Every structure is written in structure tokens, then in C-alpha cells.
């Protein structure tokens, strides 16, 4: 999902939509951090259970 917003941000930046590109890049950053935290939690819980 974060990759989709990243691609939208790049396309919008190339076409000159600065505000749209900034918004999509911001959403992509937030989703990346959320998915990264989820992956770390899953990794830690997986090691604790085994």
C-alpha cells in the first residue's frame, strides 16, 4: 500500500502537482512506519512462541 502512494507521489511530482505529491508522500511515509512496526512485532512474537 505504501508503494502505491509512493508511485502516486512520483507521478504527481513529475506532472507538477506539488501539493498532491507532498500529501501522497506523507501518507506513504506513515504507512511504511506502520508496516515496519507491524513486521517487528510479528517477528518478536514469533520468536517468543517458538
HTML snippet that shows the backbone in 3Dmol.js (N, CA, C, O; Angstrom):
<script src="https://3Dmol.org/build/3Dmol-min.js"></script>
<div id="view" style="width:600px;height:400px;position:relative"></div>
<script>
const pdb = `
ATOM      1  N   UNK A   1       0.817  -1.185   0.000  1.00  0.00           N
ATOM      2  CA  UNK A   1       0.000   0.000   0.000  1.00  0.00           C
ATOM      3  C   UNK A   1       0.865   1.254   0.000  1.00  0.00           C
ATOM      4  O   UNK A   1       0.563   2.221  -0.701  1.00  0.00           O
ATOM      5  N   UNK A   2       1.936   1.241   0.783  1.00  0.00           N
ATOM      6  CA  UNK A   2       2.825   2.398   0.821  1.00  0.00           C
ATOM      7  C   UNK A   2       3.486   2.615  -0.538  1.00  0.00           C
ATOM      8  O   UNK A   2       3.735   3.754  -0.934  1.00  0.00           O
ATOM      9  N   UNK A   3       3.768   1.532  -1.248  1.00  0.00           N
ATOM     10  CA  UNK A   3       4.394   1.643  -2.569  1.00  0.00           C
ATOM     11  C   UNK A   3       3.449   2.346  -3.543  1.00  0.00           C
ATOM     12  O   UNK A   3       3.896   3.119  -4.390  1.00  0.00           O
ATOM     13  N   UNK A   4       2.167   2.089  -3.429  1.00  0.00           N
ATOM     14  CA  UNK A   4       1.188   2.730  -4.308  1.00  0.00           C
ATOM     15  C   UNK A   4       1.213   4.245  -4.112  1.00  0.00           C
ATOM     16  O   UNK A   4       1.236   4.999  -5.085  1.00  0.00           O
ATOM     17  N   UNK A   5       1.209   4.688  -2.853  1.00  0.00           N
ATOM     18  CA  UNK A   5       1.241   6.118  -2.591  1.00  0.00           C
ATOM     19  C   UNK A   5       2.577   6.728  -3.026  1.00  0.00           C
ATOM     20  O   UNK A   5       2.620   7.881  -3.455  1.00  0.00           O
ATOM     21  N   UNK A   6       3.655   5.968  -2.917  1.00  0.00           N
ATOM     22  CA  UNK A   6       4.955   6.448  -3.373  1.00  0.00           C
ATOM     23  C   UNK A   6       4.942   6.673  -4.883  1.00  0.00           C
ATOM     24  O   UNK A   6       5.443   7.689  -5.365  1.00  0.00           O
ATOM     25  N   UNK A   7       4.373   5.734  -5.624  1.00  0.00           N
ATOM     26  CA  UNK A   7       4.285   5.865  -7.079  1.00  0.00           C
ATOM     27  C   UNK A   7       3.393   7.052  -7.448  1.00  0.00           C
ATOM     28  O   UNK A   7       3.720   7.811  -8.361  1.00  0.00           O
ATOM     29  N   UNK A   8       2.280   7.216  -6.751  1.00  0.00           N
ATOM     30  CA  UNK A   8       1.396   8.363  -6.999  1.00  0.00           C
ATOM     31  C   UNK A   8       2.139   9.669  -6.743  1.00  0.00           C
ATOM     32  O   UNK A   8       1.983  10.632  -7.494  1.00  0.00           O
ATOM     33  N   UNK A   9       2.940   9.704  -5.693  1.00  0.00           N
ATOM     34  CA  UNK A   9       3.699  10.907  -5.370  1.00  0.00           C
ATOM     35  C   UNK A   9       4.705  11.221  -6.472  1.00  0.00           C
ATOM     36  O   UNK A   9       4.873  12.385  -6.835  1.00  0.00           O
ATOM     37  N   UNK A  10       5.369  10.214  -7.006  1.00  0.00           N
ATOM     38  CA  UNK A  10       6.357  10.449  -8.065  1.00  0.00           C
ATOM     39  C   UNK A  10       5.673  10.955  -9.332  1.00  0.00           C
ATOM     40  O   UNK A  10       6.145  11.901  -9.963  1.00  0.00           O
ATOM     41  N   UNK A  11       4.564  10.325  -9.699  1.00  0.00           N
ATOM     42  CA  UNK A  11       3.845  10.752 -10.907  1.00  0.00           C
ATOM     43  C   UNK A  11       3.321  12.173 -10.738  1.00  0.00           C
ATOM     44  O   UNK A  11       3.422  12.985 -11.658  1.00  0.00           O
ATOM     45  N   UNK A  12       2.766  12.476  -9.577  1.00  0.00           N
ATOM     46  CA  UNK A  12       2.241  13.823  -9.332  1.00  0.00           C
ATOM     47  C   UNK A  12       3.360  14.863  -9.357  1.00  0.00           C
ATOM     48  O   UNK A  12       3.166  15.972  -9.856  1.00  0.00           O
ATOM     49  N   UNK A  13       4.520  14.512  -8.825  1.00  0.00           N
ATOM     50  CA  UNK A  13       5.648  15.443  -8.834  1.00  0.00           C
ATOM     51  C   UNK A  13       6.124  15.716 -10.256  1.00  0.00           C
ATOM     52  O   UNK A  13       6.455  16.852 -10.595  1.00  0.00           O
ATOM     53  N   UNK A  14       6.160  14.679 -11.086  1.00  0.00           N
ATOM     54  CA  UNK A  14       6.591  14.848 -12.479  1.00  0.00           C
ATOM     55  C   UNK A  14       5.600  15.732 -13.237  1.00  0.00           C
ATOM     56  O   UNK A  14       5.999  16.537 -14.079  1.00  0.00           O
ATOM     57  N   UNK A  15       4.317  15.582 -12.938  1.00  0.00           N
ATOM     58  CA  UNK A  15       3.302  16.370 -13.632  1.00  0.00           C
ATOM     59  C   UNK A  15       3.138  17.773 -13.052  1.00  0.00           C
ATOM     60  O   UNK A  15       2.415  18.593 -13.618  1.00  0.00           O
ATOM     61  N   UNK A  16       3.796  18.054 -11.938  1.00  0.00           N
ATOM     62  CA  UNK A  16       3.770  19.405 -11.383  1.00  0.00           C
ATOM     63  C   UNK A  16       2.740  19.633 -10.300  1.00  0.00           C
ATOM     64  O   UNK A  16       2.499  20.781  -9.926  1.00  0.00           O
ATOM     65  N   UNK A  17       2.133  18.602  -9.789  1.00  0.00           N
ATOM     66  CA  UNK A  17       1.171  18.753  -8.707  1.00  0.00           C
ATOM     67  C   UNK A  17       1.905  18.629  -7.377  1.00  0.00           C
ATOM     68  O   UNK A  17       1.911  17.557  -6.772  1.00  0.00           O
ATOM     69  N   UNK A  18       2.519  19.708  -6.919  1.00  0.00           N
ATOM     70  CA  UNK A  18       3.356  19.680  -5.724  1.00  0.00           C
ATOM     71  C   UNK A  18       2.604  19.312  -4.464  1.00  0.00           C
ATOM     72  O   UNK A  18       3.085  18.509  -3.665  1.00  0.00           O
ATOM     73  N   UNK A  19       1.421  19.893  -4.275  1.00  0.00           N
ATOM     74  CA  UNK A  19       0.639  19.618  -3.058  1.00  0.00           C
ATOM     75  C   UNK A  19       0.178  18.172  -3.002  1.00  0.00           C
ATOM     76  O   UNK A  19       0.226  17.534  -1.951  1.00  0.00           O
ATOM     77  N   UNK A  20      -0.266  17.665  -4.131  1.00  0.00           N
ATOM     78  CA  UNK A  20      -0.713  16.270  -4.192  1.00  0.00           C
ATOM     79  C   UNK A  20       0.456  15.321  -3.953  1.00  0.00           C
ATOM     80  O   UNK A  20       0.316  14.313  -3.261  1.00  0.00           O
ATOM     81  N   UNK A  21       1.604  15.648  -4.527  1.00  0.00           N
ATOM     82  CA  UNK A  21       2.785  14.804  -4.345  1.00  0.00           C
ATOM     83  C   UNK A  21       3.219  14.791  -2.886  1.00  0.00           C
ATOM     84  O   UNK A  21       3.595  13.745  -2.358  1.00  0.00           O
ATOM     85  N   UNK A  22       3.171  15.934  -2.241  1.00  0.00           N
ATOM     86  CA  UNK A  22       3.564  16.009  -0.830  1.00  0.00           C
ATOM     87  C   UNK A  22       2.599  15.206   0.043  1.00  0.00           C
ATOM     88  O   UNK A  22       3.018  14.520   0.975  1.00  0.00           O
ATOM     89  N   UNK A  23       1.324  15.298  -0.262  1.00  0.00           N
ATOM     90  CA  UNK A  23       0.332  14.543   0.512  1.00  0.00           C
ATOM     91  C   UNK A  23       0.505  13.045   0.344  1.00  0.00           C
ATOM     92  O   UNK A  23       0.459  12.301   1.323  1.00  0.00           O
ATOM     93  N   UNK A  24       0.704  12.597  -0.884  1.00  0.00           N
ATOM     94  CA  UNK A  24       0.878  11.167  -1.136  1.00  0.00           C
ATOM     95  C   UNK A  24       2.179  10.663  -0.513  1.00  0.00           C
ATOM     96  O   UNK A  24       2.228   9.546   0.003  1.00  0.00           O
ATOM     97  N   UNK A  25       3.224  11.476  -0.557  1.00  0.00           N
ATOM     98  CA  UNK A  25       4.493  11.072   0.056  1.00  0.00           C
ATOM     99  C   UNK A  25       4.352  10.981   1.573  1.00  0.00           C
ATOM    100  O   UNK A  25       4.920  10.084   2.195  1.00  0.00           O
ATOM    101  N   UNK A  26       3.609  11.891   2.163  1.00  0.00           N
ATOM    102  CA  UNK A  26       3.372  11.844   3.609  1.00  0.00           C
ATOM    103  C   UNK A  26       2.617  10.593   4.020  1.00  0.00           C
ATOM    104  O   UNK A  26       2.961   9.950   5.011  1.00  0.00           O
ATOM    105  N   UNK A  27       1.588  10.249   3.258  1.00  0.00           N
ATOM    106  CA  UNK A  27       0.822   9.030   3.540  1.00  0.00           C
ATOM    107  C   UNK A  27       1.709   7.801   3.377  1.00  0.00           C
ATOM    108  O   UNK A  27       1.628   6.867   4.175  1.00  0.00           O
ATOM    109  N   UNK A  28       2.551   7.797   2.353  1.00  0.00           N
ATOM    110  CA  UNK A  28       3.444   6.658   2.129  1.00  0.00           C
ATOM    111  C   UNK A  28       4.416   6.494   3.291  1.00  0.00           C
ATOM    112  O   UNK A  28       4.701   5.368   3.697  1.00  0.00           O
ATOM    113  N   UNK A  29       4.928   7.591   3.832  1.00  0.00           N
ATOM    114  CA  UNK A  29       5.851   7.510   4.971  1.00  0.00           C
ATOM    115  C   UNK A  29       5.152   6.937   6.198  1.00  0.00           C
ATOM    116  O   UNK A  29       5.703   6.085   6.895  1.00  0.00           O
ATOM    117  N   UNK A  30       3.936   7.410   6.455  1.00  0.00           N
ATOM    118  CA  UNK A  30       3.189   6.918   7.624  1.00  0.00           C
ATOM    119  C   UNK A  30       2.903   5.424   7.483  1.00  0.00           C
ATOM    120  O   UNK A  30       3.101   4.664   8.431  1.00  0.00           O
ATOM    121  N   UNK A  31       2.440   4.998   6.308  1.00  0.00           N
ATOM    122  CA  UNK A  31       2.137   3.580   6.104  1.00  0.00           C
ATOM    123  C   UNK A  31       3.394   2.726   6.206  1.00  0.00           C
ATOM    124  O   UNK A  31       3.342   1.611   6.726  1.00  0.00           O
ATOM    125  N   UNK A  32       4.525   3.235   5.715  1.00  0.00           N
ATOM    126  CA  UNK A  32       5.769   2.488   5.808  1.00  0.00           C
ATOM    127  C   UNK A  32       6.137   2.252   7.269  1.00  0.00           C
ATOM    128  O   UNK A  32       6.522   1.142   7.635  1.00  0.00           O
ATOM    129  N   UNK A  33       6.026   3.269   8.096  1.00  0.00           N
ATOM    130  CA  UNK A  33       6.360   3.124   9.518  1.00  0.00           C
ATOM    131  C   UNK A  33       5.396   2.154  10.191  1.00  0.00           C
ATOM    132  O   UNK A  33       5.819   1.324  10.995  1.00  0.00           O
ATOM    133  N   UNK A  34       4.115   2.249   9.876  1.00  0.00           N
ATOM    134  CA  UNK A  34       3.126   1.343  10.480  1.00  0.00           C
ATOM    135  C   UNK A  34       3.420  -0.107  10.101  1.00  0.00           C
ATOM    136  O   UNK A  34       3.386  -0.990  10.958  1.00  0.00           O
ATOM    137  N   UNK A  35       3.711  -0.358   8.815  1.00  0.00           N
ATOM    138  CA  UNK A  35       4.011  -1.720   8.377  1.00  0.00           C
ATOM    139  C   UNK A  35       5.322  -2.219   8.965  1.00  0.00           C
ATOM    140  O   UNK A  35       5.448  -3.403   9.276  1.00  0.00           O
ATOM    141  N   UNK A  36       6.292  -1.339   9.119  1.00  0.00           N
ATOM    142  CA  UNK A  36       7.570  -1.718   9.718  1.00  0.00           C
ATOM    143  C   UNK A  36       7.387  -2.115  11.183  1.00  0.00           C
ATOM    144  O   UNK A  36       7.946  -3.116  11.632  1.00  0.00           O
ATOM    145  N   UNK A  37       6.613  -1.339  11.916  1.00  0.00           N
ATOM    146  CA  UNK A  37       6.343  -1.674  13.317  1.00  0.00           C
ATOM    147  C   UNK A  37       5.592  -2.996  13.408  1.00  0.00           C
ATOM    148  O   UNK A  37       5.886  -3.819  14.275  1.00  0.00           O
ATOM    149  N   UNK A  38       4.621  -3.206  12.517  1.00  0.00           N
ATOM    150  CA  UNK A  38       3.878  -4.471  12.497  1.00  0.00           C
ATOM    151  C   UNK A  38       4.784  -5.655  12.217  1.00  0.00           C
ATOM    152  O   UNK A  38       4.624  -6.717  12.819  1.00  0.00           O
ATOM    153  N   UNK A  39       5.740  -5.484  11.302  1.00  0.00           N
ATOM    154  CA  UNK A  39       6.669  -6.568  10.985  1.00  0.00           C
ATOM    155  C   UNK A  39       7.572  -6.886  12.175  1.00  0.00           C
ATOM    156  O   UNK A  39       7.842  -8.055  12.449  1.00  0.00           O
ATOM    157  N   UNK A  40       8.035  -5.873  12.872  1.00  0.00           N
ATOM    158  CA  UNK A  40       8.897  -6.098  14.043  1.00  0.00           C
ATOM    159  C   UNK A  40       8.119  -6.800  15.150  1.00  0.00           C
ATOM    160  O   UNK A  40       8.633  -7.721  15.784  1.00  0.00           O
ATOM    161  N   UNK A  41       6.886  -6.370  15.384  1.00  0.00           N
ATOM    162  CA  UNK A  41       6.066  -7.014  16.422  1.00  0.00           C
ATOM    163  C   UNK A  41       5.816  -8.474  16.063  1.00  0.00           C
ATOM    164  O   UNK A  41       5.900  -9.346  16.927  1.00  0.00           O
ATOM    165  N   UNK A  42       5.511  -8.749  14.800  1.00  0.00           N
ATOM    166  CA  UNK A  42       5.286 -10.124  14.361  1.00  0.00           C
ATOM    167  C   UNK A  42       6.543 -10.963  14.536  1.00  0.00           C
ATOM    168  O   UNK A  42       6.465 -12.111  14.973  1.00  0.00           O
ATOM    169  N   UNK A  43       7.688 -10.408  14.205  1.00  0.00           N
ATOM    170  CA  UNK A  43       8.953 -11.118  14.354  1.00  0.00           C
ATOM    171  C   UNK A  43       9.221 -11.442  15.819  1.00  0.00           C
ATOM    172  O   UNK A  43       9.605 -12.565  16.148  1.00  0.00           O
ATOM    173  N   UNK A  44       9.022 -10.466  16.693  1.00  0.00           N
ATOM    174  CA  UNK A  44       9.277 -10.671  18.129  1.00  0.00           C
ATOM    175  C   UNK A  44       8.313 -11.704  18.701  1.00  0.00           C
ATOM    176  O   UNK A  44       8.729 -12.595  19.441  1.00  0.00           O
ATOM    177  N   UNK A  45       7.045 -11.594  18.369  1.00  0.00           N
ATOM    178  CA  UNK A  45       6.054 -12.551  18.899  1.00  0.00           C
ATOM    179  C   UNK A  45       6.298 -13.949  18.348  1.00  0.00           C
ATOM    180  O   UNK A  45       6.064 -14.935  19.047  1.00  0.00           O
ATOM    181  N   UNK A  46       6.753 -14.050  17.135  1.00  0.00           N
ATOM    182  CA  UNK A  46       7.057 -15.363  16.546  1.00  0.00           C
ATOM    183  C   UNK A  46       8.216 -16.034  17.252  1.00  0.00           C
ATOM    184  O   UNK A  46       8.203 -17.252  17.427  1.00  0.00           O
ATOM    185  N   UNK A  47       9.221 -15.270  17.663  1.00  0.00           N
ATOM    186  CA  UNK A  47      10.367 -15.846  18.363  1.00  0.00           C
ATOM    187  C   UNK A  47      10.013 -16.221  19.799  1.00  0.00           C
ATOM    188  O   UNK A  47      10.560 -17.179  20.345  1.00  0.00           O
ATOM    189  N   UNK A  48       9.103 -15.473  20.407  1.00  0.00           N
ATOM    190  CA  UNK A  48       8.724 -15.768  21.784  1.00  0.00           C
ATOM    191  C   UNK A  48       7.932 -17.071  21.847  1.00  0.00           C
ATOM    192  O   UNK A  48       8.107 -17.850  22.785  1.00  0.00           O
ATOM    193  N   UNK A  49       7.082 -17.317  20.886  1.00  0.00           N
ATOM    194  CA  UNK A  49       6.234 -18.514  20.901  1.00  0.00           C
ATOM    195  C   UNK A  49       6.989 -19.789  20.522  1.00  0.00           C
ATOM    196  O   UNK A  49       6.556 -20.882  20.886  1.00  0.00           O
ATOM    197  N   UNK A  50       8.100 -19.678  19.805  1.00  0.00           N
ATOM    198  CA  UNK A  50       8.782 -20.910  19.383  1.00  0.00           C
ATOM    199  C   UNK A  50       9.910 -21.300  20.286  1.00  0.00           C
ATOM    200  O   UNK A  50      10.568 -22.313  20.050  1.00  0.00           O
TER     201      UNK A  50
END
`;
const viewer = $3Dmol.createViewer("view");
viewer.addModel(pdb, "pdb");
viewer.setStyle({}, {cartoon: {color: "spectrum"}});
viewer.zoomTo();
viewer.render();
</script>
